[in-house]
Structure formats: structure tokens, C-alpha cells
Amino acid sequence: MTGEELRTEVRTIWQDVLGTDVDDDTDFFGAGGHSFAALRIIAVVNDRHGTSAPVKVLFDNPRFADFVAALDEQPELSRQG
């Protein structure tokens, strides 16, 4: 999976969970995110990628672009299609 494919997929997950449009500067908490939404986002990402990223990744990186960059650094995330 390329970085752009990851960004597109994660953007869709955020939009589905938060119920709002998301751009690179969207702040998770500013967009109405809360702990249950964070758990849902992480669960979907982990399920789709077979990863075990902790929810802390989202809490430490609440801006969308920062969150995707942090996910991209997760060793389990495969770059294969």
C-alpha cells in the first residue's frame, strides 16, 4: 500500500466515524472526536491491516496528516498492495 493509498483509506475511516469531511489539517478532537471514536478508528485500521497500533497513536497525533504519518511508521503496516 502506498502512502497515498493509506491516506485515502484512513481519511474515509475518519469521515465515516466522525461524520464530517476531513482534510490534512483536521484535528480529531476539534472535529468532535472522543475516546469511543478513537477506539473505533484504531480498531478499523488494525482490522484492515492486521496491525496492532495502539489508540495512543491517535491521541498523540490528533491532526489527520500527523496521524497518517505516525501510522505509516508502524512496522506492521505493509507497503505491499
N, C-alpha and C positions, 0 to 999 in steps of 0.2 A: 504494500500500500504506500503510495506516495504521500508526501506531506500535504499536498493539496487535497488528495482524496480523504485523508484523515480530517483535515479542517472542514471539508464539506459535510462529512458524516457526523462529526461532533456538533457542527452548527445545527444540523437537523435535529439531533437529540436535544440540544438546549432549547430550540424553538418548540419542540413537542412538549417538553417538560414544563417550560416556563410560560408557554402560550403567548409568546411575543417574538417579534423579529430580533435577530441577533447579528451584530456586526463585530468586527475585531475589537472595538473599544467597549463593548457591552460588559458591564460589571454584573456579575451573578447576583449579588445582593441588591444592587440598585434596580435590577430587573424583576425584583420580587422573590428571588431565590431564598430558600430556607433550608434547614437541615434535612428534611424529608426529600426535598427536590434534589439536593446534593447527593443523597444516598441513591436516588433513582438514576441520576445521570451516571454516576460511577458504576452502578450495577449494570446498566445497559452497555456502557463502554467495555467493561470487563467481560460481559457475556459475549459480546460480538467479537472480541479479540482474544479471548482466552487469557486475559491478563488478570492481575490482582492489584491494580492500582488502588491505593488507599484513598478514602474521602479527603484526607489531609491535602492531597494534591490540589483539589478544588478550593479548599479553604485557604490554602497558601497562595493560590493563583486565581483569584476571583474574576480577573479580566479575561475575556474569552481568548484572545490571542496568546496570553501568558499561559492559560490552562492547556491549550493545544500544544504549545512549545514544551511544556512540562510533560505532557503525555508522550510526545514524540521522543523524549529522552528515556522513557521507560524501557528497560532492556527487553521485556517480553513482547513489546509491540513489533510485530514483524513488518518488514518493508516489502514483503512478497505479496503479490496480488491474489 
